[in-house]
Amino acid sequence: MKRLTLSVATVLAGVLSARKIRQRVQLSRAKHRSLAGHSRMARRMARQVANYHFVGDEFFAADGAPDDVVAQRRAGFDALSALYRQRFARTAAYTGDAADAIPDVRFTGSYRVPFQFSPVVREHLSAGSFYCAASGVMLTDLDGNEFYDLTGSYGVNLLGVDAYRALTDAGIAATRDLGPTLAGLHPVVADNVRRLQAISGLDAVSFHMSGTEAVMQAVRLARYHTGRSHLVRFAGAYHGWWDDVQPGVGNPVAAERTYTLADMSERSLAVLASRKDIACVLVNPLQALHPNRNAPGDSTLVSRRAGAKTDRAAYGDWLRRLQDTCRKAGIVLIMDEIFTGFRLAPRGACEYFGGIRPDMVTYGKTLGGGLPVGVLCGRADLMKRYRDDRPADICFARGTFNSHPYVMGAMDAFLRRMETAEGQALYDGMNEAWNERAASLNARLDAEGLPVAIGNLGTIWTVNFLEPGRYHWMLQYYLRAEGLALSWVGTGRFIFSLAYGDGDFAEVANRFMAAARAMQRDGWWWRPRGDAGKALRHRLMREMLRSRFRKG
């Protein structure tokens, strides 16, 4: 009898072990093959990259260019450097003085370009981090230079800076009698909730101080109500900077309760359908522009960036299948519309991609009427922070400035504006118009044989580089010289406001063309014969290995 019991136990242990192995294999196969899909491997590899940088002719010949091209590049760089010294002197000096005391300035200044080139670029092409004025679609730096604003305030600036200035003023005026008092809620909060319920199609709303906090609360509530431990994010997607949703490079600790799966993958759906430890799935609709890739930035650009484009029908179909899978598996589906909310359609990406109905949705940025905010909307049962039958079992969340009267007033002004006929008319043909603008610029680039093209999701654009090359990041500096202001990610993301008229856009397109022609003229797009991508990858690998294992 004892032997029989042991045999049964052994068989059961074997069955359980085999089941775990199958689940482990299934999970591994559902990850994207890139480093974006393997956060632990990405972190390990990042720690092995030793610092090195180019000096002298090395800076201009990192791709093996011949002497005549090196001379061509040096001449172009020297001319651009002289222009920067003359035109941006005060802004650059102010930025340099602030860099040590403001870590963000030091970080963004260092990571605008690949690290090998950064010291020389910082010395000769300081882009500057300060502006003193904004009006219409223009920014003015400390030297009095005017730029077309392509930064979009990281997504906040949908309507245009003048509109947000008016909304903020109106919001503060409406709540002035209560002022910055946090004893309770201003009545406009109830109006905001009513409107957000209608927009999201969900029951309850909570307000937070940032988009990151709104996502944190969504995940916390999903775990609380499901009793499950893990969240799922998709490869390359950004959901804020806290540990669980940024498990790879940039996070000093491993995210033990996060699965990073491949976007638009049947294998990922199979994992969601079979595992019992998944509380929620996070979706950032921006990934429709570049599925399974990290947000594009020039600091990571070492060869080429191509293929960013939006297949609206395919991504919408994926979201519907993902929604159905989550519902059947009891997994909370969270749409992170911090960036895309109100930018693609009145109901954001949920509407744009075909009537997606998540269990929770987060908003932020433009919704604040120009002031910082994060918003979480969700089903009533998921938003509840306590249990009726267990009074000590709560899911606490709070923030001192949540529902700040000035922010709520600005939000009320924004939502009222969007309810008007004028606000609704903004969406009439909006995406089609921006798609046509991208197509028109692409046609001009193609006609002149310039190796760049635009990919876009409405007003959100990225520059695709059609050929391999180690100097694509230089384009951002030519663009600035032409009077186009970019964020610190360079050509990875342009964000237009709806204040751009046809004339404004035509001027931006002309300046973009001028910058691209200058890049071509100065030799930065030279490439070796044969398989240039393979040659550049091998060259880069040799550099890194030599730097990693060099003695002394």
FILUM-713499 format. One record per residue (C-alpha): residue in three letters; chain; x, y, z. Coordinates in nm, 2 decimals, always signed. Example, Ala and Ser with C-alpha at 12.3 -4.5 7.8 and 13.67 -1.06 7.14 Angstrom:
BEGIN
R   figu   loza       px       py       pz
R    Ala      A    +1.23    -0.45    +0.78
R    Ser      A    +1.37    -0.11    +0.71
end
This chain:
BEGIN
R   figu   loza       px       py       pz
R    Met      A    +0.00    +0.00    +0.00
R    Lys      A    +0.28    +0.23    +0.09
R    Arg      A    +0.46    +0.16    -0.24
R    Leu      A    +0.13    +0.22    -0.43
R    Thr      A    +0.09    +0.56    -0.26
R    Leu      A    +0.45    +0.66    -0.34
R    Ser      A    +0.39    +0.55    -0.70
R    Val      A    +0.08    +0.76    -0.73
R    Ala      A    +0.26    +1.06    -0.58
R    Thr      A    +0.55    +1.01    -0.82
R    Val      A    +0.31    +1.00    -1.12
R    Leu      A    +0.13    +1.31    -1.00
R    Ala      A    +0.46    +1.49    -0.95
R    Gly      A    +0.56    +1.39    -1.30
R    Val      A    +0.23    +1.52    -1.44
R    Leu      A    +0.26    +1.85    -1.26
R    Ser      A    +0.62    +1.89    -1.37
R    Ala      A    +0.53    +1.81    -1.73
R    Arg      A    +0.25    +2.07    -1.71
R    Lys      A    +0.48    +2.33    -1.58
R    Ile      A    +0.73    +2.26    -1.86
R    Arg      A    +0.46    +2.29    -2.12
R    Gln      A    +0.35    +2.62    -1.98
R    Arg      A    +0.71    +2.74    -1.96
R    Val      A    +0.76    +2.65    -2.33
R    Gln      A    +0.43    +2.81    -2.43
R    Leu      A    +0.53    +3.13    -2.25
R    Ser      A    +0.87    +3.14    -2.41
R    Arg      A    +0.73    +3.09    -2.76
R    Ala      A    +0.48    +3.37    -2.70
R    Lys      A    +0.77    +3.62    -2.65
R    His      A    +0.89    +3.83    -2.93
R    Arg      A    +1.23    +3.72    -3.06
R    Ser      A    +1.38    +4.07    -3.02
R    Leu      A    +1.53    +4.21    -2.71
R    Ala      A    +1.21    +4.41    -2.67
R    Gly      A    +1.04    +4.08    -2.59
R    His      A    +1.31    +3.95    -2.35
R    Ser      A    +1.34    +4.21    -2.08
R    Arg      A    +1.58    +4.01    -1.86
R    Met      A    +1.82    +3.94    -2.15
R    Ala      A    +1.80    +4.30    -2.25
R    Arg      A    +1.91    +4.41    -1.90
R    Arg      A    +2.19    +4.16    -1.89
R    Met      A    +2.32    +4.26    -2.23
R    Ala      A    +2.29    +4.63    -2.15
R    Arg      A    +2.52    +4.58    -1.85
R    Gln      A    +2.79    +4.42    -2.07
R    Val      A    +2.81    +4.72    -2.30
R    Ala      A    +3.13    +4.91    -2.21
R    Asn      A    +3.16    +5.28    -2.29
R    Tyr      A    +3.37    +5.41    -2.57
R    His      A    +3.36    +5.71    -2.79
R    Phe      A    +3.50    +5.83    -3.12
R    Val      A    +3.75    +6.11    -3.16
R    Gly      A    +3.91    +6.27    -3.46
R    Asp      A    +3.86    +6.10    -3.79
R    Glu      A    +3.70    +5.80    -3.61
R    Phe      A    +3.39    +6.01    -3.55
R    Phe      A    +3.34    +6.06    -3.93
R    Ala      A    +3.45    +5.71    -4.04
R    Ala      A    +3.26    +5.48    -3.80
R    Asp      A    +3.10    +5.31    -4.10
R    Gly      A    +3.43    +5.26    -4.29
R    Ala      A    +3.38    +5.56    -4.52
R    Pro      A    +3.67    +5.65    -4.75
R    Asp      A    +3.88    +5.96    -4.70
R    Asp      A    +3.69    +6.18    -4.94
R    Val      A    +3.36    +6.11    -4.76
R    Val      A    +3.53    +6.17    -4.42
R    Ala      A    +3.65    +6.51    -4.55
R    Gln      A    +3.30    +6.58    -4.68
R    Arg      A    +3.14    +6.50    -4.35
R    Arg      A    +3.40    +6.69    -4.15
R    Ala      A    +3.34    +7.00    -4.36
R    Gly      A    +2.96    +6.97    -4.31
R    Phe      A    +3.00    +6.91    -3.94
R    Asp      A    +3.23    +7.21    -3.90
R    Ala      A    +2.98    +7.44    -4.08
R    Leu      A    +2.69    +7.31    -3.88
R    Ser      A    +2.89    +7.36    -3.55
R    Ala      A    +2.98    +7.72    -3.65
R    Leu      A    +2.61    +7.78    -3.72
R    Tyr      A    +2.51    +7.64    -3.38
R    Arg      A    +2.77    +7.85    -3.20
R    Gln      A    +2.65    +8.16    -3.36
R    Arg      A    +2.27    +8.10    -3.35
R    Phe      A    +2.22    +7.91    -3.02
R    Ala      A    +2.49    +8.04    -2.79
R    Arg      A    +2.28    +8.17    -2.50
R    Thr      A    +2.04    +7.87    -2.50
R    Ala      A    +2.34    +7.63    -2.51
R    Ala      A    +2.52    +7.81    -2.23
R    Tyr      A    +2.21    +7.81    -2.01
R    Thr      A    +2.16    +7.44    -2.08
R    Gly      A    +2.52    +7.36    -2.00
R    Asp      A    +2.51    +7.55    -1.67
R    Ala      A    +2.19    +7.36    -1.57
R    Ala      A    +2.30    +7.02    -1.67
R    Asp      A    +2.48    +6.92    -1.34
R    Ala      A    +2.19    +7.04    -1.12
R    Ile      A    +1.91    +6.90    -1.34
R    Pro      A    +1.97    +6.53    -1.41
R    Asp      A    +1.70    +6.52    -1.68
R    Val      A    +1.89    +6.78    -1.88
R    Arg      A    +2.21    +6.58    -1.84
R    Phe      A    +2.04    +6.26    -1.94
R    Thr      A    +1.85    +6.39    -2.24
R    Gly      A    +2.16    +6.58    -2.36
R    Ser      A    +2.37    +6.27    -2.34
R    Tyr      A    +2.12    +6.03    -2.51
R    Arg      A    +2.01    +6.22    -2.81
R    Val      A    +2.26    +6.02    -3.02
R    Pro      A    +2.43    +5.68    -2.99
R    Phe      A    +2.67    +5.69    -2.70
R    Gln      A    +2.98    +5.65    -2.91
R    Phe      A    +2.92    +5.99    -3.07
R    Ser      A    +2.77    +6.17    -2.77
R    Pro      A    +3.08    +6.36    -2.63
R    Val      A    +3.17    +6.53    -2.96
R    Val      A    +2.81    +6.61    -3.03
R    Arg      A    +2.75    +6.76    -2.69
R    Glu      A    +3.06    +6.98    -2.73
R    His      A    +2.98    +7.11    -3.08
R    Leu      A    +2.61    +7.07    -3.14
R    Ser      A    +2.43    +7.16    -2.81
R    Ala      A    +2.06    +7.14    -2.90
R    Gly      A    +1.96    +7.33    -2.58
R    Ser      A    +1.68    +7.25    -2.34
R    Phe      A    +1.53    +7.59    -2.27
R    Tyr      A    +1.26    +7.80    -2.45
R    Cys      A    +1.12    +8.13    -2.33
R    Ala      A    +0.80    +8.17    -2.54
R    Ala      A    +0.54    +7.98    -2.74
R    Ser      A    +0.27    +8.11    -2.97
R    Gly      A    +0.06    +7.94    -3.24
R    Val      A    +0.28    +7.65    -3.37
R    Met      A    +0.61    +7.83    -3.29
R    Leu      A    +0.86    +7.81    -3.00
R    Thr      A    +1.12    +8.07    -2.92
R    Asp      A    +1.45    +7.99    -2.76
R    Leu      A    +1.67    +8.21    -2.54
R    Asp      A    +1.85    +8.35    -2.84
R    Gly      A    +1.53    +8.46    -3.01
R    Asn      A    +1.53    +8.19    -3.27
R    Glu      A    +1.18    +8.07    -3.37
R    Phe      A    +1.11    +7.70    -3.44
R    Tyr      A    +0.81    +7.51    -3.56
R    Asp      A    +0.71    +7.30    -3.26
R    Leu      A    +0.72    +6.93    -3.35
R    Thr      A    +0.77    +6.82    -2.98
R    Gly      A    +0.39    +6.82    -2.91
R    Ser      A    +0.48    +6.85    -2.54
R    Tyr      A    +0.52    +6.47    -2.54
R    Gly      A    +0.15    +6.44    -2.65
R    Val      A    -0.01    +6.70    -2.44
R    Asn      A    -0.04    +6.96    -2.71
R    Leu      A    -0.33    +6.84    -2.93
R    Leu      A    -0.52    +7.17    -2.97
R    Gly      A    -0.23    +7.41    -2.98
R    Val      A    -0.05    +7.61    -2.71
R    Asp      A    -0.28    +7.91    -2.75
R    Ala      A    -0.59    +7.69    -2.69
R    Tyr      A    -0.44    +7.54    -2.38
R    Arg      A    -0.34    +7.87    -2.25
R    Ala      A    -0.70    +7.98    -2.27
R    Leu      A    -0.83    +7.65    -2.12
R    Thr      A    -0.60    +7.68    -1.83
R    Asp      A    -0.70    +8.04    -1.76
R    Ala      A    -1.06    +7.95    -1.78
R    Gly      A    -1.02    +7.65    -1.55
R    Ile      A    -0.84    +7.85    -1.28
R    Ala      A    -1.10    +8.13    -1.31
R    Ala      A    -1.38    +7.89    -1.26
R    Thr      A    -1.23    +7.74    -0.95
R    Arg      A    -1.07    +8.05    -0.81
R    Asp      A    -1.31    +8.08    -0.51
R    Leu      A    -1.19    +7.75    -0.38
R    Gly      A    -0.84    +7.80    -0.50
R    Pro      A    -0.56    +7.54    -0.42
R    Thr      A    -0.76    +7.40    -0.13
R    Leu      A    -0.76    +7.02    -0.10
R    Ala      A    -1.01    +6.98    +0.17
R    Gly      A    -1.27    +6.83    -0.06
R    Leu      A    -1.38    +6.83    -0.42
R    His      A    -1.48    +7.12    -0.64
R    Pro      A    -1.82    +7.08    -0.81
R    Val      A    -1.66    +7.07    -1.15
R    Val      A    -1.53    +6.72    -1.06
R    Ala      A    -1.88    +6.58    -1.08
R    Asp      A    -1.92    +6.74    -1.43
R    Asn      A    -1.59    +6.59    -1.54
R    Val      A    -1.69    +6.24    -1.41
R    Arg      A    -2.02    +6.26    -1.60
R    Arg      A    -1.85    +6.35    -1.93
R    Leu      A    -1.57    +6.09    -1.88
R    Gln      A    -1.83    +5.82    -1.82
R    Ala      A    -1.99    +5.90    -2.15
R    Ile      A    -1.66    +5.91    -2.34
R    Ser      A    -1.52    +5.59    -2.19
R    Gly      A    -1.84    +5.40    -2.17
R    Leu      A    -1.74    +5.29    -1.82
R    Asp      A    -1.90    +5.33    -1.48
R    Ala      A    -1.65    +5.50    -1.24
R    Val      A    -1.36    +5.74    -1.25
R    Ser      A    -1.06    +5.82    -1.04
R    Phe      A    -0.82    +6.11    -1.08
R    His      A    -0.44    +6.10    -1.03
R    Met      A    -0.14    +6.33    -1.06
R    Ser      A    +0.02    +6.16    -1.37
R    Gly      A    -0.04    +5.90    -1.63
R    Thr      A    +0.20    +5.66    -1.46
R    Glu      A    +0.00    +5.68    -1.14
R    Ala      A    -0.33    +5.61    -1.33
R    Val      A    -0.17    +5.30    -1.48
R    Met      A    -0.04    +5.19    -1.14
R    Gln      A    -0.38    +5.22    -0.99
R    Ala      A    -0.54    +5.02    -1.28
R    Val      A    -0.30    +4.73    -1.23
R    Arg      A    -0.34    +4.74    -0.85
R    Leu      A    -0.72    +4.72    -0.87
R    Ala      A    -0.70    +4.44    -1.13
R    Arg      A    -0.48    +4.24    -0.90
R    Tyr      A    -0.70    +4.32    -0.60
R    His      A    -1.02    +4.20    -0.76
R    Thr      A    -0.89    +3.90    -0.96
R    Gly      A    -0.67    +3.77    -0.68
R    Arg      A    -0.40    +3.71    -0.95
R    Ser      A    -0.04    +3.82    -0.94
R    His      A    +0.09    +3.89    -1.29
R    Leu      A    +0.03    +4.15    -1.56
R    Val      A    +0.10    +4.12    -1.93
R    Arg      A    +0.25    +4.40    -2.14
R    Phe      A    +0.35    +4.37    -2.50
R    Ala      A    +0.70    +4.40    -2.64
R    Gly      A    +0.82    +4.76    -2.68
R    Ala      A    +0.51    +4.92    -2.52
R    Tyr      A    +0.55    +5.21    -2.28
R    His      A    +0.32    +5.25    -1.98
R    Gly      A    +0.51    +5.48    -1.75
R    Trp      A    +0.84    +5.44    -1.57
R    Trp      A    +0.74    +5.22    -1.27
R    Asp      A    +0.90    +4.88    -1.22
R    Asp      A    +0.63    +4.63    -1.33
R    Val      A    +0.56    +4.80    -1.66
R    Gln      A    +0.92    +4.88    -1.75
R    Pro      A    +1.09    +4.55    -1.68
R    Gly      A    +1.39    +4.59    -1.91
R    Val      A    +1.66    +4.85    -1.97
R    Gly      A    +1.61    +5.15    -1.74
R    Asn      A    +1.48    +4.95    -1.45
R    Pro      A    +1.74    +4.85    -1.19
R    Val      A    +1.54    +4.56    -1.06
R    Ala      A    +1.38    +4.26    -1.23
R    Ala      A    +1.00    +4.27    -1.27
R    Glu      A    +0.91    +3.93    -1.13
R    Arg      A    +0.54    +3.95    -1.19
R    Thr      A    +0.54    +4.07    -1.55
R    Tyr      A    +0.51    +3.88    -1.87
R    Thr      A    +0.63    +4.05    -2.18
R    Leu      A    +0.45    +3.89    -2.48
R    Ala      A    +0.46    +3.95    -2.85
R    Asp      A    +0.21    +4.19    -2.99
R    Met      A    -0.04    +4.07    -3.26
R    Ser      A    +0.05    +3.70    -3.19
R    Glu      A    -0.17    +3.40    -3.18
R    Arg      A    +0.08    +3.24    -2.93
R    Ser      A    +0.02    +3.53    -2.69
R    Leu      A    -0.35    +3.47    -2.71
R    Ala      A    -0.29    +3.10    -2.62
R    Val      A    -0.10    +3.20    -2.31
R    Leu      A    -0.37    +3.44    -2.20
R    Ala      A    -0.63    +3.17    -2.25
R    Ser      A    -0.45    +2.90    -2.05
R    Arg      A    -0.27    +3.07    -1.76
R    Lys      A    -0.45    +3.13    -1.43
R    Asp      A    -0.21    +3.39    -1.28
R    Ile      A    -0.27    +3.68    -1.51
R    Ala      A    -0.47    +3.97    -1.36
R    Cys      A    -0.46    +4.21    -1.65
R    Val      A    -0.33    +4.30    -1.99
R    Leu      A    -0.20    +4.64    -2.07
R    Val      A    -0.23    +4.78    -2.43
R    Asn      A    -0.07    +5.10    -2.55
R    Pro      A    -0.23    +5.17    -2.89
R    Leu      A    +0.08    +5.36    -3.01
R    Gln      A    +0.23    +5.02    -3.08
R    Ala      A    +0.01    +5.00    -3.39
R    Leu      A    +0.27    +5.22    -3.55
R    His      A    +0.56    +4.99    -3.46
R    Pro      A    +0.44    +4.66    -3.31
R    Asn      A    +0.69    +4.48    -3.09
R    Arg      A    +0.95    +4.76    -3.11
R    Asn      A    +1.05    +5.01    -2.84
R    Ala      A    +0.95    +5.37    -2.89
R    Pro      A    +1.19    +5.50    -3.16
R    Gly      A    +1.47    +5.73    -3.05
R    Asp      A    +1.79    +5.84    -3.22
R    Ser      A    +2.00    +5.73    -2.92
R    Thr      A    +1.95    +5.36    -3.01
R    Leu      A    +1.98    +5.41    -3.39
R    Val      A    +2.28    +5.21    -3.51
R    Ser      A    +2.18    +5.09    -3.85
R    Arg      A    +1.84    +5.15    -3.99
R    Arg      A    +1.48    +5.22    -3.88
R    Ala      A    +1.23    +5.12    -4.14
R    Gly      A    +0.88    +4.98    -4.17
R    Ala      A    +0.70    +5.19    -3.91
R    Lys      A    +0.34    +5.22    -4.04
R    Thr      A    -0.01    +5.16    -3.92
R    Asp      A    -0.23    +4.88    -4.04
R    Arg      A    -0.55    +5.01    -3.89
R    Ala      A    -0.77    +4.71    -3.99
R    Ala      A    -0.52    +4.45    -3.87
R    Tyr      A    -0.45    +4.62    -3.54
R    Gly      A    -0.82    +4.66    -3.48
R    Asp      A    -0.89    +4.30    -3.55
R    Trp      A    -0.61    +4.21    -3.31
R    Leu      A    -0.76    +4.42    -3.03
R    Arg      A    -1.10    +4.26    -3.08
R    Arg      A    -0.95    +3.91    -3.05
R    Leu      A    -0.75    +4.02    -2.75
R    Gln      A    -1.06    +4.16    -2.59
R    Asp      A    -1.26    +3.84    -2.64
R    Thr      A    -0.97    +3.62    -2.51
R    Cys      A    -0.94    +3.84    -2.19
R    Arg      A    -1.32    +3.83    -2.13
R    Lys      A    -1.33    +3.45    -2.15
R    Ala      A    -1.02    +3.41    -1.93
R    Gly      A    -1.14    +3.66    -1.66
R    Ile      A    -0.85    +3.89    -1.73
R    Val      A    -0.89    +4.27    -1.70
R    Leu      A    -0.82    +4.45    -2.03
R    Ile      A    -0.66    +4.79    -1.97
R    Met      A    -0.63    +5.03    -2.26
R    Asp      A    -0.36    +5.29    -2.19
R    Glu      A    -0.48    +5.60    -2.37
R    Ile      A    -0.25    +5.84    -2.18
R    Phe      A    -0.10    +5.94    -2.52
R    Thr      A    -0.37    +5.85    -2.77
R    Gly      A    -0.68    +5.96    -2.59
R    Phe      A    -0.86    +6.24    -2.79
R    Arg      A    -0.58    +6.24    -3.04
R    Leu      A    -0.72    +5.98    -3.28
R    Ala      A    -1.10    +6.01    -3.23
R    Pro      A    -1.34    +6.16    -2.96
R    Arg      A    -1.32    +5.82    -2.78
R    Gly      A    -0.95    +5.78    -2.86
R    Ala      A    -0.80    +5.46    -2.99
R    Cys      A    -1.09    +5.25    -2.86
R    Glu      A    -1.31    +5.42    -3.12
R    Tyr      A    -1.04    +5.46    -3.39
R    Phe      A    -0.97    +5.09    -3.40
R    Gly      A    -1.33    +4.98    -3.42
R    Gly      A    -1.54    +5.00    -3.10
R    Ile      A    -1.30    +4.84    -2.85
R    Arg      A    -1.46    +4.81    -2.50
R    Pro      A    -1.19    +4.76    -2.24
R    Asp      A    -1.26    +4.69    -1.87
R    Met      A    -1.05    +4.99    -1.78
R    Val      A    -0.90    +5.28    -1.97
R    Thr      A    -0.65    +5.54    -1.87
R    Tyr      A    -0.63    +5.90    -1.99
R    Gly      A    -0.39    +6.19    -1.93
R    Lys      A    -0.19    +6.46    -2.11
R    Thr      A    -0.42    +6.66    -2.33
R    Leu      A    -0.72    +6.58    -2.10
R    Gly      A    -0.58    +6.81    -1.83
R    Gly      A    -0.63    +7.12    -2.04
R    Gly      A    -0.26    +7.19    -2.02
R    Leu      A    -0.21    +7.09    -1.66
R    Pro      A    -0.07    +6.75    -1.53
R    Val      A    -0.32    +6.48    -1.48
R    Gly      A    -0.39    +6.11    -1.49
R    Val      A    -0.74    +5.95    -1.51
R    Leu      A    -0.86    +5.60    -1.47
R    Cys      A    -1.21    +5.49    -1.59
R    Gly      A    -1.34    +5.14    -1.52
R    Arg      A    -1.62    +4.91    -1.45
R    Ala      A    -1.79    +4.97    -1.12
R    Asp      A    -1.69    +4.63    -0.97
R    Leu      A    -1.33    +4.68    -1.06
R    Met      A    -1.30    +5.04    -0.94
R    Lys      A    -1.43    +4.95    -0.59
R    Arg      A    -1.15    +4.98    -0.33
R    Tyr      A    -1.29    +4.76    -0.05
R    Arg      A    -1.50    +4.45    +0.01
R    Asp      A    -1.84    +4.47    +0.17
R    Asp      A    -1.79    +4.15    +0.36
R    Arg      A    -1.43    +4.21    +0.46
R    Pro      A    -1.40    +4.57    +0.59
R    Ala      A    -1.03    +4.55    +0.66
R    Asp      A    -0.95    +4.42    +0.31
R    Ile      A    -0.90    +4.74    +0.11
R    Cys      A    -0.71    +4.85    -0.20
R    Phe      A    -0.57    +5.19    -0.10
R    Ala      A    -0.47    +5.47    -0.34
R    Arg      A    -0.43    +5.83    -0.27
R    Gly      A    -0.24    +6.14    -0.38
R    Thr      A    -0.22    +6.49    -0.23
R    Phe      A    -0.30    +6.67    -0.55
R    Asn      A    -0.55    +6.42    -0.70
R    Ser      A    -0.85    +6.63    -0.81
R    His      A    -0.67    +6.96    -0.76
R    Pro      A    -0.93    +7.23    -0.83
R    Tyr      A    -0.72    +7.41    -1.09
R    Val      A    -0.65    +7.09    -1.28
R    Met      A    -1.02    +6.99    -1.26
R    Gly      A    -1.12    +7.33    -1.38
R    Ala      A    -0.88    +7.31    -1.68
R    Met      A    -1.02    +6.96    -1.75
R    Asp      A    -1.37    +7.09    -1.74
R    Ala      A    -1.28    +7.36    -1.98
R    Phe      A    -1.12    +7.11    -2.22
R    Leu      A    -1.41    +6.87    -2.21
R    Arg      A    -1.67    +7.15    -2.26
R    Arg      A    -1.46    +7.27    -2.56
R    Met      A    -1.46    +6.92    -2.71
R    Glu      A    -1.84    +6.90    -2.68
R    Thr      A    -1.90    +7.20    -2.89
R    Ala      A    -1.96    +7.19    -3.26
R    Glu      A    -1.62    +7.34    -3.32
R    Gly      A    -1.46    +7.07    -3.10
R    Gln      A    -1.64    +6.79    -3.27
R    Ala      A    -1.55    +6.93    -3.62
R    Leu      A    -1.18    +6.89    -3.54
R    Tyr      A    -1.22    +6.52    -3.61
R    Asp      A    -1.39    +6.56    -3.94
R    Gly      A    -1.14    +6.41    -4.19
R    Met      A    -0.86    +6.47    -3.94
R    Asn      A    -0.67    +6.14    -3.98
R    Glu      A    -0.72    +6.14    -4.35
R    Ala      A    -0.57    +6.49    -4.38
R    Trp      A    -0.27    +6.39    -4.18
R    Asn      A    -0.22    +6.07    -4.38
R    Glu      A    -0.23    +6.28    -4.70
R    Arg      A    +0.03    +6.52    -4.56
R    Ala      A    +0.26    +6.23    -4.47
R    Ala      A    +0.20    +6.08    -4.82
R    Ser      A    +0.28    +6.41    -4.99
R    Leu      A    +0.61    +6.45    -4.80
R    Asn      A    +0.70    +6.09    -4.88
R    Ala      A    +0.64    +6.15    -5.25
R    Arg      A    +0.88    +6.45    -5.24
R    Leu      A    +1.15    +6.25    -5.06
R    Asp      A    +1.11    +5.96    -5.30
R    Ala      A    +1.13    +6.18    -5.60
R    Glu      A    +1.47    +6.32    -5.49
R    Gly      A    +1.60    +5.97    -5.39
R    Leu      A    +1.64    +6.07    -5.03
R    Pro      A    +1.66    +5.75    -4.81
R    Val      A    +1.39    +5.86    -4.56
R    Ala      A    +1.02    +5.82    -4.54
R    Ile      A    +0.75    +5.91    -4.29
R    Gly      A    +0.54    +5.66    -4.09
R    Asn      A    +0.24    +5.80    -3.90
R    Leu      A    -0.05    +5.73    -3.67
R    Gly      A    -0.26    +6.04    -3.74
R    Thr      A    -0.07    +6.34    -3.60
R    Ile      A    +0.20    +6.12    -3.45
R    Trp      A    +0.49    +6.07    -3.69
R    Thr      A    +0.82    +5.89    -3.70
R    Val      A    +1.11    +5.91    -3.96
R    Asn      A    +1.19    +5.58    -4.13
R    Phe      A    +1.54    +5.54    -4.26
R    Leu      A    +1.53    +5.32    -4.57
R    Glu      A    +1.90    +5.23    -4.59
R    Pro      A    +2.14    +5.11    -4.33
R    Gly      A    +2.37    +5.38    -4.19
R    Arg      A    +2.54    +5.49    -3.86
R    Tyr      A    +2.47    +5.86    -3.90
R    His      A    +2.09    +5.89    -3.94
R    Trp      A    +2.08    +6.06    -3.60
R    Met      A    +2.26    +6.36    -3.75
R    Leu      A    +1.93    +6.46    -3.93
R    Gln      A    +1.79    +6.60    -3.61
R    Tyr      A    +2.06    +6.86    -3.60
R    Tyr      A    +2.00    +6.97    -3.96
R    Leu      A    +1.63    +6.99    -3.88
R    Arg      A    +1.70    +7.22    -3.58
R    Ala      A    +1.92    +7.43    -3.81
R    Glu      A    +1.62    +7.47    -4.04
R    Gly      A    +1.40    +7.59    -3.75
R    Leu      A    +1.22    +7.26    -3.65
R    Ala      A    +1.21    +7.19    -3.28
R    Leu      A    +1.22    +6.82    -3.18
R    Ser      A    +1.20    +6.64    -2.85
R    Trp      A    +1.51    +6.47    -2.71
R    Val      A    +1.42    +6.14    -2.90
R    Gly      A    +1.52    +6.32    -3.22
R    Thr      A    +1.36    +6.19    -3.54
R    Gly      A    +1.20    +5.91    -3.36
R    Arg      A    +0.88    +6.10    -3.30
R    Phe      A    +0.72    +6.42    -3.43
R    Ile      A    +0.39    +6.52    -3.27
R    Phe      A    +0.18    +6.78    -3.44
R    Ser      A    -0.09    +6.99    -3.29
R    Leu      A    -0.42    +7.05    -3.47
R    Ala      A    -0.33    +7.42    -3.48
R    Tyr      A    -0.12    +7.34    -3.79
R    Gly      A    -0.28    +7.48    -4.10
R    Asp      A    -0.19    +7.39    -4.45
R    Gly      A    +0.05    +7.68    -4.48
R    Asp      A    +0.23    +7.59    -4.16
R    Phe      A    +0.26    +7.23    -4.27
R    Ala      A    +0.39    +7.33    -4.61
R    Glu      A    +0.67    +7.53    -4.44
R    Val      A    +0.76    +7.23    -4.22
R    Ala      A    +0.77    +7.00    -4.52
R    Asn      A    +1.00    +7.25    -4.71
R    Arg      A    +1.23    +7.27    -4.41
R    Phe      A    +1.24    +6.90    -4.37
R    Met      A    +1.33    +6.86    -4.74
R    Ala      A    +1.61    +7.12    -4.70
R    Ala      A    +1.75    +6.93    -4.40
R    Ala      A    +1.74    +6.60    -4.58
R    Arg      A    +1.92    +6.75    -4.88
R    Ala      A    +2.19    +6.89    -4.65
R    Met      A    +2.24    +6.54    -4.50
R    Gln      A    +2.28    +6.40    -4.84
R    Arg      A    +2.51    +6.68    -4.96
R    Asp      A    +2.74    +6.64    -4.66
R    Gly      A    +2.79    +6.26    -4.71
R    Trp      A    +2.62    +6.12    -4.40
R    Trp      A    +2.42    +5.87    -4.61
R    Trp      A    +2.71    +5.71    -4.78
R    Arg      A    +2.71    +5.34    -4.74
R    Pro      A    +2.95    +5.06    -4.83
R    Arg      A    +2.88    +4.83    -5.13
R    Gly      A    +2.72    +4.50    -5.09
R    Asp      A    +2.52    +4.41    -4.78
R    Ala      A    +2.57    +4.74    -4.59
R    Gly      A    +2.35    +4.63    -4.30
R    Lys      A    +2.56    +4.32    -4.24
R    Ala      A    +2.89    +4.51    -4.27
R    Leu      A    +2.77    +4.77    -4.02
R    Arg      A    +2.65    +4.51    -3.77
R    His      A    +2.98    +4.32    -3.78
R    Arg      A    +3.17    +4.65    -3.74
R    Leu      A    +2.97    +4.75    -3.44
R    Met      A    +3.00    +4.41    -3.28
R    Arg      A    +3.38    +4.42    -3.32
R    Glu      A    +3.39    +4.77    -3.16
R    Met      A    +3.19    +4.66    -2.86
R    Leu      A    +3.38    +4.34    -2.80
R    Arg      A    +3.71    +4.52    -2.83
R    Ser      A    +3.59    +4.78    -2.58
R    Arg      A    +3.45    +4.53    -2.35
R    Phe      A    +3.76    +4.31    -2.33
R    Arg      A    +4.04    +4.56    -2.37
R    Lys      A    +4.31    +4.56    -2.11
R    Gly      A    +4.40    +4.85    -1.88
end
